[in-house]
């Protein structure tokens, strides 16, 4: 446990930052998952809106120092690859059924 007043304050600040960072990372994961699910269902407009939100959150997390720059770029790249694959699969299925 912290002994000095400054150490106690640092502990409180650290906990507050930890919770804020965890919430941001959780939101990024949520929008990433939602984007992939919507693309798989074929909701193109909604998946693109979710994609924009996910990319925005990732960029903000990088800017705030929650994520490293390369980590943010990697997450965005992998999300775009996954989205494009799912959309291509869905369009291929609809073309075959037509």
N, C-alpha and C positions, 0 to 999 in steps of 0.2 A: 504494500500500500504506500501511497505517496506520503512523504514526511513533511515537506515544506509546502507553503501556500502556493508557490509558483508551480510546483510539481502537481499539485491537486488541480490547479487551473489547466495545466497542460493535458492532464488526463481527461478532464471534461471536454476540452476542445478536440482532443483526439477521438473520443467516443462520438461526439457530434459529427465530425468529419467522416468517420467510419460509417455511421448510419446513413448519411447523405450520399456517400459514394456507393453504398450497397443498394440504396433505392434506385440510383441512376443505372447501375449495372443490371438490376432486375428489370427496369423498364426497357433497356436495350434488348435483353433476352426475350421479353414479352413481345415486343414489336417485331423482332426477327422471326420468332416462331409464328406469329400471326400472319406475317407476310408470306411465309412458305405455305401455311395452311390455306390461305385465301387463293394463292396461285394454283395450288393443287385442285381446289374446288372449281377453278375457272373464273373467279371473280377478279378480272383484270384491273378494273378501275380501283376497287378497294385494296387490292394487293399493292398497286402502285402508290396509293395514298399512304398505306402502312409502310411501304419501303421508304418513302420520303421522310416520314416521321422517324423511322429507325436510323436513317443516315444522319438526320439532323441531331438526334440524341447522341450518336457516336461522335460526330464532329464537336458537339458541345463538351462531351466527356473528355475528348482529347485536349480541347482548349483549356479546360479547367484542371488538367493534369490527373484525371481519374484513370484514363487509359493512356498508354504510350502511343505516340504517333503511328508507328508501324503496326501496332495492334489494331488501332482504329481502321487503318487502311486494309489490313488483312480481313477484318470482320466485314467491311463493306464489300470487298472483292468477293469473298465467299458467299455473301448474301446475294449479290448480283448473279453469280454463277448458278447458284441453287434456284433462284427465281427464273432465270432464263431457261434452265433445264425443265422445270416444272411447266412453264408456259408452253414450251415447245412440245412437251409430251401431251399436254392438254389439247393443243391445236392439232397435233397429229391424230389424236383419238377422234376429235370432232370431224376432221377431214375424212377419216375412214368410215365413219358412221353415216356421212351424208350421201 
